Amino acid sequence: MAHQAAKQQLDGSPPSHGDSTKDSQGESGLQTERQHKEGGETDSLACTSHVLSEMSAARSHRWSNLLTAAQLYLLGLKVLLVQLFTRPFRLPVMPRQDGKVAIVTGGGKGIGFEVVRHMARLGAHVIIGGRDEQEGLAAVRRICEEYKQAKVEFKKLDLASLQSVHHFVQSFKQLELPLNILINNAGVMLVPEGRTEDGFEQHLGVNYLGHFLLTWLLLDTLKDSGKCGHISRVVNVSSSAHRIGTVRLNDLNSCQCYSAHAAYCHSKLAQLLFSSHLHQELQRRGSPVSSCAVDPGMVDTALYRHLWMPLCLAQSAFAHLLLRVKHCCDFRLPYSHVRDGKDQLV
Ligand SMILES: NC(=O)c1ccc[n+]([C@@H]2O[C@H](COP(=O)([O-])OP(=O)(O)OC[C@H]3O[C@@H](n4cnc5c(N)ncnc54)[C@H](OP(=O)(O)O)[C@@H]3O)[C@@H](O)[C@H]2O)c1
């Protein structure tokens, strides 16, 4: 009723009064009926066109998501071929990192673990930020068994919870250590649709937003630590998947039509844009901190566990034969783009 009245007012129709004569009552009754009918037709037309436009938007999102998935697999194939036909990656000789402090997110396994191991061997004090305490502590144990002087510790960090990011930073700051290197490495790929604790789409929340907040909260420590001659660094472990991503500002949470492939690509693009913007801002302000992104290429890790099962099996068989796998330090990284890496580890 309120909707009809509002509609009448919008149309400029006179409101009907209760004390009108029978004729006028009849006339106005007919008029109201006509208006109701017209209003009803307009309403149903508007409703139909709204439904149709939503359907076509959903269809176009579905197509664009399918296209993204196809592009992602083609890109993966291209990266794989490039890796196969280029000579194996040789780790360059890195300078010692004694006295440096680094944080590596997701350092309990995969690429992060190898980075932590290598940095610890070069003498850096490394803090692994991870959500799985057992895995993190096992990683610390393994590295300390390998290098007796290694300074490695684990701190709980769940990037899918902004509160956990705050707690992690708080507990790191209590250590009163400098921070020379922050490696935003943790990531998820192709996870089923889900939300982080704060209601963000998983890929966006973990790969981008969690790291964004972490970097932001640690920026003052990075700046302070960069004043003593060596600039501090923020390294974002990115992916060539960013090339396929688009940042849908009106649908950041992929509510309109979810695709895990598209969500991963979007999150990696967001991370890359953040890395580049941060670098520009820091340079503009003359801050002793730099930010860069590194694409590790295709490395056989647990990241691929959410692939469609037949592809997952093919990937693991292929990776077992051709890619350097999980626990060796010289995994193939021909696609790495490391900027300003002259006097630092990364
Ligand atoms: N492998 C590749 O071929 C490849 C290619 C391009 C880019 N990358 C990028 O490289 C990075 C490392 O991936 P990876 O290949 O080493 O994968 P991985 O072996 O699956 O390692 C990912 C790490 O991130 C952690 N992580 C996931 N969600 C987290 C959360 N909510 N909070 C804290 N930590 C979380 C994982 O911890 P859990 O053990 O608790 O899951 C794990 O330690 C990712 O950013 C990925 O996008 C990898």
The ligand as an SDF file (V2000), in Angstrom:
LIG
                    3D

 48 52  0  0  0  0  0  0  0  0999 V2000
   53.9070  -23.2050   -6.0040 N   0  0  0  0  0  0  0  0  0  0  0  0
   53.8260  -22.4830   -7.0840 C   0  0  0  0  0  0  0  0  0  0  0  0
   53.9820  -23.0070   -8.2080 O   0  0  0  0  0  0  0  0  0  0  0  0
   53.5520  -21.0230   -7.0160 C   0  0  0  0  0  0  0  0  0  0  0  0
   53.4530  -20.3050   -8.2050 C   0  0  0  0  0  0  0  0  0  0  0  0
   53.2140  -18.9460   -8.1480 C   0  0  0  0  0  0  0  0  0  0  0  0
   53.0720  -18.3260   -6.9270 C   0  0  0  0  0  0  0  0  0  0  0  0
   53.1450  -19.0440   -5.7760 N   0  0  0  0  0  0  0  0  0  0  0  0
   52.9500  -18.3270   -4.5050 C   0  0  0  0  0  0  0  0  0  0  0  0
   53.9330  -18.7310   -3.5840 O   0  0  0  0  0  0  0  0  0  0  0  0
   53.4390  -18.5710   -2.2640 C   0  0  0  0  0  0  0  0  0  0  0  0
   53.7710  -19.7920   -1.4310 C   0  0  0  0  0  0  0  0  0  0  0  0
   53.0600  -20.8790   -1.9410 O   0  0  0  0  0  0  0  0  0  0  0  0
   53.5960  -22.3840   -1.8890 P   0  0  0  0  0  0  0  0  0  0  0  0
   53.6640  -22.8420   -3.2750 O   0  0  0  0  0  0  0  0  0  0  0  0
   54.7710  -22.5090   -1.0140 O   0  0  0  0  0  0  0  0  0  0  0  0
   52.2860  -23.0700   -1.2190 O   0  0  0  0  0  0  0  0  0  0  0  0
   52.1340  -23.9770    0.0990 P   0  0  0  0  0  0  0  0  0  0  0  0
   53.1700  -25.0290    0.1420 O   0  0  0  0  0  0  0  0  0  0  0  0
   50.7010  -24.3800    0.1160 O   0  0  0  0  0  0  0  0  0  0  0  0
   52.4450  -22.9480    1.2670 O   0  0  0  0  0  0  0  0  0  0  0  0
   51.5540  -21.9370    1.5650 C   0  0  0  0  0  0  0  0  0  0  0  0
   51.8240  -21.4800    2.9790 C   0  0  0  0  0  0  0  0  0  0  0  0
   50.8740  -20.4600    3.2830 O   0  0  0  0  0  0  0  0  0  0  0  0
   50.2750  -20.7830    4.5360 C   0  0  0  0  0  0  0  0  0  0  0  0
   48.9320  -20.2480    4.7070 N   0  0  0  0  0  0  0  0  0  0  0  0
   47.8320  -20.5240    3.9960 C   0  0  0  0  0  0  0  0  0  0  0  0
   46.7860  -19.8870    4.5090 N   0  0  0  0  0  0  0  0  0  0  0  0
   47.2370  -19.1840    5.5890 C   0  0  0  0  0  0  0  0  0  0  0  0
   46.6430  -18.3380    6.5370 C   0  0  0  0  0  0  0  0  0  0  0  0
   45.3370  -18.0900    6.5470 N   0  0  0  0  0  0  0  0  0  0  0  0
   47.4070  -17.7870    7.4960 N   0  0  0  0  0  0  0  0  0  0  0  0
   48.7280  -18.0450    7.5460 C   0  0  0  0  0  0  0  0  0  0  0  0
   49.3610  -18.8560    6.6840 N   0  0  0  0  0  0  0  0  0  0  0  0
   48.6150  -19.4140    5.7170 C   0  0  0  0  0  0  0  0  0  0  0  0
   50.2340  -22.3060    4.5480 C   0  0  0  0  0  0  0  0  0  0  0  0
   50.0200  -22.7580    5.8500 O   0  0  0  0  0  0  0  0  0  0  0  0
   49.1320  -24.0890    6.1300 P   0  0  0  0  0  0  0  0  0  0  0  0
   50.1100  -25.1980    6.1550 O   0  0  0  0  0  0  0  0  0  0  0  0
   48.5160  -23.8240    7.4540 O   0  0  0  0  0  0  0  0  0  0  0  0
   48.1470  -24.2150    5.0320 O   0  0  0  0  0  0  0  0  0  0  0  0
   51.6180  -22.6070    3.9880 C   0  0  0  0  0  0  0  0  0  0  0  0
   52.5780  -22.5420    4.9970 O   0  0  0  0  0  0  0  0  0  0  0  0
   51.9530  -18.2910   -2.3890 C   0  0  0  0  0  0  0  0  0  0  0  0
   51.7130  -16.9310   -2.1730 O   0  0  0  0  0  0  0  0  0  0  0  0
   51.6450  -18.6610   -3.8300 C   0  0  0  0  0  0  0  0  0  0  0  0
   50.5720  -17.9020   -4.3510 O   0  0  0  0  0  0  0  0  0  0  0  0
   53.3850  -20.3730   -5.7890 C   0  0  0  0  0  0  0  0  0  0  0  0
  1  2  1  0
  2  3  2  0
  2  4  1  0
  4  5  1  0
  4 48  2  0
  5  6  2  0
  6  7  1  0
  7  8  2  0
  8  9  1  0
  8 48  1  0
  9 10  1  0
  9 46  1  0
 10 11  1  0
 11 12  1  0
 11 44  1  0
 12 13  1  0
 13 14  1  0
 14 15  2  0
 14 16  1  0
 14 17  1  0
 17 18  1  0
 18 19  2  0
 18 20  1  0
 18 21  1  0
 21 22  1  0
 22 23  1  0
 23 24  1  0
 23 42  1  0
 24 25  1  0
 25 26  1  0
 25 36  1  0
 26 27  1  0
 26 35  1  0
 27 28  2  0
 28 29  1  0
 29 30  1  0
 29 35  2  0
 30 31  1  0
 30 32  2  0
 32 33  1  0
 33 34  2  0
 34 35  1  0
 36 37  1  0
 36 42  1  0
 37 38  1  0
 38 39  2  0
 38 40  1  0
 38 41  1  0
 42 43  1  0
 44 45  1  0
 44 46  1  0
 46 47  1  0
M  CHG  2   8   1  16  -1
M  END
$$$$
